[in-house]
Amino acid sequence: MTMRIAIAGGGLGGLTLARILHRHDIPAVVYEREASRSARSQGGMLDLHPESGQRALAEAGLADRFRSQARPEGEEHRILDPAGRTLVHHVPRPGSFSGRPEIDRRALRDLLLDSLPGEAVAWRHRLVAAQPRPGGGFTLRFDGGHSAGCDVLVGADGARSVVRSLLTDAALYPVATRAELSIGDVDRRHPELAELVGPGNLWCVGASRILSAQRLGDGGIRVGISLPADDRHLDTLRSKRALLDVFDGWEPRLTALIEAGDDPPTPHRVEAMPAGARWTHRPGVTLLGDAAHLMPPVGEGANQAMLDAAELAAALAADPADPGSAIRAYEEAMFARIHPIAEMSARVQAMMLSPTAADDIVRFFTKGSTGS
Ligand SMILES: Cc1cc2nc3c(=O)[nH]c(=O)nc-3n(C[C@H](O)[C@H](O)[C@H](O)COP(=O)(O)OP(=O)(O)OC[C@H]3O[C@@H](n4cnc5c(N)ncnc54)[C@H](O)[C@@H]3O)c2cc1C
């Protein structure tokens, strides 16, 4: 009998898993809480690394489609200080795919969704509980009262995973406070900001503060504000005026990015799991991506989620008769791969929001590089 695989969460990790399983003729259903692919903005750009995100897309048979959608010019990045002086300016070779080309998250998610049969994703299915069945597998209960059964449950349900509680009680810790703003149609409405940001990423780095901006493929700019987690209460950051106060004294050319925001900011806490978090194997269930190893956001999370998916799919495809052994092998390899990456992410995050961030970042960028 074919095993029934349920994937909770249709983000980049869950969809990559479903796609690679589909290529191996292993059916899986993705249960996604959102109502449709366009229910929510998917955020800014991601750079996909050759050894993780791009490798997973190759195993998904989507490398060519990725190249047609990617924006290698988005790799251009600049780091400025609060006075607007350029500290670092990296310009990629024109048209080069040798590095870490950027792609809009929406385009990447659409690419994965388009590669799956329509019935592979069950929209409007928010998992609220998974109960073990006496003979193995789980009964899944969804918001609104539906239920479904599965033999193998994969939690790809992100930072606040419901499936995680079946395996670990690891608590999340606060990493930073972040607020975001969007600016649409910048070439026409704010050409000076289009020029300031360029085709890729801009980071303006001060003492324990970052004002960042990212050019998107839809003609807009996504602006991010990052502060240490204990710097301000979220409720004090719900207006553009409040954000401008945080960057008081900064060059007005830079803070114009805040003033130009189309809507009030949406502040939130960024959280992470402790580096090295792991769990004891339990038959029939596992985690991938942020559900497994939520890390400070320094450019690895989506890449590692996609690589988790590729490795789990390969393990299940190699041994479809024994999913328990496949999951155990996947978990051991994933824990070993993620631990140093999670430690590095925590170090880089602390550096980026330190009082001496500008000096530290320049030193970091001149000897290595992180993602966006
Ligand atoms: C500000 C910021 C910038 C970042 N930049 C980068 C970057 O440049 N590069 C990079 O590699 N990573 C980056 N990351 C990290 C990256 O976004 C995540 O690691 C990645 O999205 C994780 O993918 P995932 O599939 O595990 O989870 P998600 O993308 O969070 O997907 C989870 C999915 O599960 C669904 N879901 C949640 N709960 C349920 C439920 N109960 N039932 C059903 N469905 C559910 C959600 O709706 C969602 O679709 C960044 C993160 C942040 C916060």
The ligand as an SDF file (V2000), in Angstrom:
LIG
                    3D

 53 58  0  0  0  0  0  0  0  0999 V2000
   13.1640   39.5020    7.5740 C   0  0  0  0  0  0  0  0  0  0  0  0
   13.5860   38.1510    7.0860 C   0  0  0  0  0  0  0  0  0  0  0  0
   14.4760   38.0470    6.0170 C   0  0  0  0  0  0  0  0  0  0  0  0
   14.8880   36.8000    5.5650 C   0  0  0  0  0  0  0  0  0  0  0  0
   15.7600   36.7210    4.5220 N   0  0  0  0  0  0  0  0  0  0  0  0
   16.1840   35.5130    4.1070 C   0  0  0  0  0  0  0  0  0  0  0  0
   17.1100   35.4080    3.0220 C   0  0  0  0  0  0  0  0  0  0  0  0
   17.5400   36.3920    2.4360 O   0  0  0  0  0  0  0  0  0  0  0  0
   17.5190   34.1730    2.6390 N   0  0  0  0  0  0  0  0  0  0  0  0
   17.0580   33.0300    3.2650 C   0  0  0  0  0  0  0  0  0  0  0  0
   17.4750   31.9300    2.8840 O   0  0  0  0  0  0  0  0  0  0  0  0
   16.1660   33.1030    4.2740 N   0  0  0  0  0  0  0  0  0  0  0  0
   15.7230   34.3010    4.7030 C   0  0  0  0  0  0  0  0  0  0  0  0
   14.8100   34.3720    5.7360 N   0  0  0  0  0  0  0  0  0  0  0  0
   14.3290   33.1370    6.3580 C   0  0  0  0  0  0  0  0  0  0  0  0
   13.2290   32.4790    5.5190 C   0  0  0  0  0  0  0  0  0  0  0  0
   12.1810   33.3890    5.2740 O   0  0  0  0  0  0  0  0  0  0  0  0
   12.6560   31.2590    6.2140 C   0  0  0  0  0  0  0  0  0  0  0  0
   13.6900   30.5130    6.8030 O   0  0  0  0  0  0  0  0  0  0  0  0
   11.9010   30.3790    5.2240 C   0  0  0  0  0  0  0  0  0  0  0  0
   10.7930   31.0700    4.7040 O   0  0  0  0  0  0  0  0  0  0  0  0
   11.4760   29.0880    5.8880 C   0  0  0  0  0  0  0  0  0  0  0  0
   10.7090   28.3260    4.9860 O   0  0  0  0  0  0  0  0  0  0  0  0
    9.6520   27.2860    5.5660 P   0  0  0  0  0  0  0  0  0  0  0  0
    9.0250   26.6460    4.3800 O   0  0  0  0  0  0  0  0  0  0  0  0
   10.2900   26.4420    6.6000 O   0  0  0  0  0  0  0  0  0  0  0  0
    8.5980   28.1810    6.3640 O   0  0  0  0  0  0  0  0  0  0  0  0
    7.6350   29.3550    5.8280 P   0  0  0  0  0  0  0  0  0  0  0  0
    8.1800   30.0150    4.6330 O   0  0  0  0  0  0  0  0  0  0  0  0
    7.3240   30.1940    7.0250 O   0  0  0  0  0  0  0  0  0  0  0  0
    6.3420   28.5640    5.4050 O   0  0  0  0  0  0  0  0  0  0  0  0
    5.4740   27.9870    6.3500 C   0  0  0  0  0  0  0  0  0  0  0  0
    4.1160   27.8080    5.6790 C   0  0  0  0  0  0  0  0  0  0  0  0
    3.2750   27.0910    6.5870 O   0  0  0  0  0  0  0  0  0  0  0  0
    2.0260   27.7190    6.6580 C   0  0  0  0  0  0  0  0  0  0  0  0
    1.4950   27.3870    7.9850 N   0  0  0  0  0  0  0  0  0  0  0  0
    1.9190   27.8590    9.1780 C   0  0  0  0  0  0  0  0  0  0  0  0
    1.2230   27.2910   10.1800 N   0  0  0  0  0  0  0  0  0  0  0  0
    0.3490   26.4330    9.5920 C   0  0  0  0  0  0  0  0  0  0  0  0
   -0.6380   25.5510   10.1060 C   0  0  0  0  0  0  0  0  0  0  0  0
   -0.8700   25.4380   11.4340 N   0  0  0  0  0  0  0  0  0  0  0  0
   -1.3670   24.8030    9.2320 N   0  0  0  0  0  0  0  0  0  0  0  0
   -1.1480   24.9140    7.8800 C   0  0  0  0  0  0  0  0  0  0  0  0
   -0.2360   25.7530    7.3470 N   0  0  0  0  0  0  0  0  0  0  0  0
    0.5110   26.4880    8.2040 C   0  0  0  0  0  0  0  0  0  0  0  0
    2.3050   29.1930    6.4360 C   0  0  0  0  0  0  0  0  0  0  0  0
    1.1510   29.8850    5.9940 O   0  0  0  0  0  0  0  0  0  0  0  0
    3.4120   29.1250    5.3760 C   0  0  0  0  0  0  0  0  0  0  0  0
    2.8870   29.0990    4.0750 O   0  0  0  0  0  0  0  0  0  0  0  0
   14.3850   35.6140    6.2020 C   0  0  0  0  0  0  0  0  0  0  0  0
   13.4860   35.7150    7.2610 C   0  0  0  0  0  0  0  0  0  0  0  0
   13.0890   36.9730    7.7080 C   0  0  0  0  0  0  0  0  0  0  0  0
   12.1380   37.0470    8.8910 C   0  0  0  0  0  0  0  0  0  0  0  0
  1  2  1  0
  2  3  1  0
  2 52  2  0
  3  4  2  0
  4  5  1  0
  4 50  1  0
  5  6  2  0
  6  7  1  0
  6 13  1  0
  7  8  2  0
  7  9  1  0
  9 10  1  0
 10 11  2  0
 10 12  1  0
 12 13  2  0
 13 14  1  0
 14 15  1  0
 14 50  1  0
 15 16  1  0
 16 17  1  0
 16 18  1  0
 18 19  1  0
 18 20  1  0
 20 21  1  0
 20 22  1  0
 22 23  1  0
 23 24  1  0
 24 25  2  0
 24 26  1  0
 24 27  1  0
 27 28  1  0
 28 29  2  0
 28 30  1  0
 28 31  1  0
 31 32  1  0
 32 33  1  0
 33 34  1  0
 33 48  1  0
 34 35  1  0
 35 36  1  0
 35 46  1  0
 36 37  1  0
 36 45  1  0
 37 38  2  0
 38 39  1  0
 39 40  1  0
 39 45  2  0
 40 41  1  0
 40 42  2  0
 42 43  1  0
 43 44  2  0
 44 45  1  0
 46 47  1  0
 46 48  1  0
 48 49  1  0
 50 51  2  0
 51 52  1  0
 52 53  1  0
M  END
$$$$
